[in-house]
Amino acid sequence: MTRPSILICTVGTSLFRPNLEELKKNLAEGRIHDDLIPLAQAYQQQDWSAVAGALTQLSPSERVCGAEINSIASMIVKEYVPADCGLFFFHSDTDDGRSIATILKKYYEAKGHAPVDTIEVRDLQDQDPKRFRTKGLRNLAREICRVIRERSAAACAINATGGYKAQIAIGVLLGQAIGVPVFYKHELFSEIIAFPPMPVALDFEVWMRASGLLYDLERTSEPLSAAVYADDWDEKYESLVERVPIEGQDYLELSPTGQIFHETFRERFRTAKDRVLPPPVPPAQKRPPRLEKAGWPGEHPEVERFMAKVTDEVPQVVHCATFYYNPDLTERTRFRVGRDGIEGIYSDGRFTVKFRVETTAQTSGQQAAVVAALNAWLHS
């Protein structure tokens, strides 16, 4: 079996606290081993290049080197990854996180690893628990998925040793969902704990049906009104969102689990859509949009243009026809599976139009796949 060549590492602060803080204290008190004096002095001066250089003179298994260096060294010894594996360090949105990531980058470049990169995870901090939970962990999942997507799942493994404890759970869940091995080393254990990928029951069709909601939530940093999605809500979506009460009303944010779910299946759909979508419509069978007989169409020619674009550019769409108009309703433009088939919702924030989308779908699974294709097209 081919070993992963890229190791994705979460970064904590054990290198600074307690390790180098304790070393600095020992230096001040004159009770420090001679071989550790350069490291303590470099840390005291906040000279991160010198800290990295001093660390290269120590055995990487020494506890003072911190959780990241200890765990990576152990994984190399156990031959889980090559001795010169590429390294991506995902660090917190804090001064300590940035400083430690700088040290690790310099340390491993000096050791001959390539590539070595550091990635700051926005909102991953410990001052605001709500921001950490709703945004920081989501951003961690998003950024890790991005690297795995760019480098391929087969090339990657996750080292979830460093950082906040919640990052371990995110790492393990990502590994299970995407199919990459996850490793963890507790400071009291000499052995690496491996979480190999396992088949898990993540429902592809649920993602396809929920794709409009998930694309909406993934692309905004602000909560969205739950009322907007009430008509097409499914209880299976609950674990994918965080409910936020604002002035007595329910609002939705994407949960870290929802972020992983969306990232996983969005990529899977990209590679598998030809197998799950119904056949395309011959161009000669496509029909122009039909507008309901009412006074509003002349006021909003953009609706007809949008439906024509949907029909022309999405291969499985035969025809679009409006059935609802509200001049005062604010909605989110998206596609969904409605009671009578696939529906499109078009809104510019002032008015809302709903229209039926006739497609080549013959089964509920094909309908869900077309909805996912439509939402992917909308957000491309």
Disulfide bonds with the S-S distance in Angstrom:
none
